[in-house]
Amino acid sequence: MTHRSRRWWRRTRYALVERSSDRPAEVLGRLEGRLHILDPLVRVLEDPHELLDVLLGAADVASARAALREHYGIDDIQAAAVLDMQLRQLPPGQQRRIARERDETRAQLEAERR
């Protein structure tokens, strides 16, 4: 079995078996948590130059986190997600991918709530 097929098998098994037994509350919590992270990422990536100005104006990681929280009105978890984001996510194609994932997650969340 190749690495690719083992990886596919593990992902499929997780998606079909392990996640199928999730309680609705756990699914909603997971979707809400993901949306909590994706919303500020999309907002921050709308103007990457502004993000870089905020980050470059900070002396260290703690002050960068505080500056992000103040400038964008986000919480600590969201600020940490922005700081953990890699620079390769700045090109417009990646920004659209993140926005699409946010929209899909929001649609899943709405479907689960019904």
Secondary structure as GFF3:
##gff-version 3
##sequence-region A 1 114
A	DSSP	alpha_helix	3	13	.	.	.	ID=ss1
A	DSSP	pi_helix	14	18	.	.	.	ID=ss2
A	DSSP	alpha_helix	24	45	.	.	.	ID=ss3
A	DSSP	alpha_helix	48	56	.	.	.	ID=ss4
A	DSSP	alpha_helix	61	72	.	.	.	ID=ss5
A	DSSP	alpha_helix	76	84	.	.	.	ID=ss6
A	DSSP	three_ten_helix	87	89	.	.	.	ID=ss7
A	DSSP	alpha_helix	92	113	.	.	.	ID=ss8
###
